Amino acid sequence: MPSPFNDVRQAFRIIRSNPGLSIISILMLALGIGACTAIFTVVNAVLLRPLPYVEPNGLARLFEVSEKGGRMNVPEANFVDWKSGSRSFESMAIYGRSNVYPIIAGNEVIRARVTVVGDGFFNIFKIEPLIGVFSKDGVAVSYTFWKRALGGRDIQEAKIRMSDQTTQVSAVMPEGFSFPADSDVWVPRGPQIPFYPSRSAHNWSVVARLRPGLDAVTASRELGAIAKNIHAQYTDVTAVDAVAIPLQEQLTQSVSVVLPVLLAAVGILLLVACANVTNLLLAHVNGRSRELAVRTSLGANWSDIASLFLAQSLTLTAIGGFLGILVSKGAVDGLLAMSDRTLPRIDEVRPDPWVLSFAILLSLAVGVVLGLIPAFRASRMNLDETLKQGGRSEMQGSANRTARNVLVIAQVAMTMVLLVGAGLLGRTFIQLLKVNLGFQTQNRIAVELLRLQGPSSDASQRVALQTRFAQQTEQLLSAISSLPGVTAVGGIDAMPLAGGGGNGRFVIEGGRDSGPYWPNYRVASTGYFEAMGIPLVRGRFFNSNDAASTPEVVVISQDVANKVWPGEDPIGKRINYGNMDGDLTFMTIVGVVGDVRNTPESGNQGEIYVNYLQRGSSGAFTVVVKSATPPEALVPSITSQIRSISPETAVRVLTLEQMFSSNLANRRFNFVLLTLFGGAALTLALIGIYGVTAYSVAQRKQEIGIRIALGAKPSDVSGLFVGESARLVMIGIGIGVAGSIALTRALSSLLFNVPVNDVASYLVAIVPLFAAAMLASHLPARRAARVDPMLTIRNDITL
């Protein structure tokens, strides 16, 4: 009597009796289910799982909006008006950019990410310290920092030194709290950072909590009305609107396109794997056609036959799903390593019950589909003909071949979509590698100096620090320049490729300003342009005659010259950048240099370079060293010089090539993943083409023997099967091209200087796919050409 237990037992017997089919099917399912589970793990953690805060849906980031629609941080004066004039929020608070500073904890100088936060910042998140209390006289530290840098000691004894003062740790945050991302220390905004009344100084980020029942759209309308009123009332306001963005949306916007695309890609990969397994199971149905006919003649109905196939397919997918879950664990680790920590919420990426449920339900769904398709084919078997002809009639007919051919076409089409996507991202990556950055990266290292100064220094402290740092930097630049192999050395406060720095409007002597054009403001030393390989266009670089006691000078980039003084010679013109450094002294332009890109994808934003001896920087300063030989060998000597001149300086050394590579980490991650999925789908499709051709050869041996006996050449026989495969592949490629045109538009935001319908990307996908498919069909076709016609015909007559 049929029973589920008997069906499962027989399924295991069938799997053991067909080890080749079973192993291939299990491995393909493990690959497809494992890849899907791995990507879903990331998508779930980054996009779907709520933020780890109390009532996270009420949290929002607030931005000003420029005339061009760009989002900007907020001047404090405007924030004050928002806070007093809005009714959509329970609370809102400002916080500064999370910057890396050197901190002394114990006797060690370490790099720590420090964020200045305004009143009520932690109340926004409705969070209480794990240990201690929030205090305006102390700092809060992350749980990780407390354990790593402070050894988990009693906070009464926990102190850190920033700038020239030692600060008490008053609170340790709960494990996992990290906003902004990777923050180690939160410093209360105090009187050392005075209120700045400018309406165009976009210095602060704003986080807020919406009132219950209100959404971000409603809040945005209210904020926009306040922003428009401010714009109409004050002449120096650059923002024309304001917007509230749900915090989760804002944190994940950088991957909100690529992760769904990757999830769709692995879905396609799974479909290709399922198509392959379905083809194998259909072939297996043909082999069992006589057995199925006998079962039916003895009284088995369709549900009994379907139950048998479902037991087999569910057993295969259960094993494949289990292996896929194991594969997904390693795949997730690989994804995180490849991402180079560029994924938001990366520390939250881990398997959880939702991921396990997804893997189980996915395996179950695949198993049911794989079982029902061959069961449906078996149900259309002609019982009498099958028994008469030994199981070689109906099940070997044109309908069954058509089903297998359709599956091959579908595999090729889906593989084509993945290969085109990988080609587009690959072409994008190549275009980015070709970008002219405006400076050189070979044989250059960047030595980032983080010196004790802290974000809470008042004006008098900043002047003293700038003087001391300038003296130390002069000593350091002189010491490094004397090292063997060094051909140029110089420094800057904000390196291209590293992010950071500020921009703003500057004033031209005579009353005119730069209008809506806001170049970057950079503090650089003598030798910087030579060390970076930035060309001189006109005038001169900074030189040894430029000192604190001499008239202040400035070097501008070509973009600034073209946009502010078109058709004029800017040398000798005088400007001041008081809104950036508070110094209203006019500086004389002495040189024009080539444009640089601060990232490979950014355009020329314009650069204003001031001399660090004349307008010093108390923040981070990066020394660039150019060497005639690979500069990594200089690192020990350079760090030794730094320790002797400025022992309380934290140091990080990177080659400029490493910095460039880091800027392309996201692009590389997307390209490598889609290429891997495309390669896996191509492999599965080729296995499918090989299998279908080999099966067709095996089933048509009699026909082949007759053809050869009647004079057909081996090339004619092999060409017959290769031609049939070529037709299937070309149909699949045609459908795949149409699908690619429609689906790859989702990739448009991920492309750089590459059109969505890039012909080269399509050719890169079509040519290898067609060539590999022909090779896969040629191998079994060659065997067909070697068939002995007399033996084949004799065997058939005997049957």
Secondary structure, DSSP 4 states (H G I P E B T S, - for coil): ---HHHHHHHHHHHHHH-HHHHHHHHHHHHHHHHHHHHHHHHHIIIIISPPSSSSGGGEEEEEEE-TTS-EE-B-HHHHHHHHHH--SEEEEEEE---EEEEEEETTEEEEEEEEEE-TTHHHHTT---SEE---TTEEEE-HHHHHHTSTT--TTS-EEEETTEEEEEEEEPPTT--SSTT--EEEE--TTS-----SS---BEEEEEEPTT--HHHHHHHHHHHHHHHHHH-TT----EEEEEEHHHHHHTTTTTHHHHHHHHHHHHHHHHHHHHHHHHHHHHHHTHHHHHHHHHTT--HHHHHHHHHHHHHHHHHHHHHHHHHHHHHHHHHHHHHHTT-STTGGG----HHHHHHHHHHHHHHHHHHHHHHHHHHHT--HHHHHHTTS-SGGGSHHHHHHHHHHHHHHHHHHHHHHHHHHHHHHHHHHHHT---SS--TTEEEEEEEES--TT--HHHHHHHHHHHHHHHHHHHHHHHTSTTEEEEEEESS-TTT---EE---EETTS-B-TT---EEEEE-TTHHHHHTPPEEEE----TT--TTSPPEEEEEHHHHHHHSTTS--TT-EEE-HHHHS----EEEEEEE----SSTT-----EEEEETTTS---S-EEEEEEESS-GGGGHHHHHHHHHHH-TTEEEEEEEHHHHHHHHTHHHHHHHHHHHHHHHHHHHHHHHHHHHHHHHHHHHTHHHHHHHHHTT--HHHHHHHHHHHHHHHHHHHHHHHHHHHHHHGGGGGGG-SS--TT-HHHHHHHHHHHHHHHHHHHHHHHHHHHT--HHHHHHHHHH-
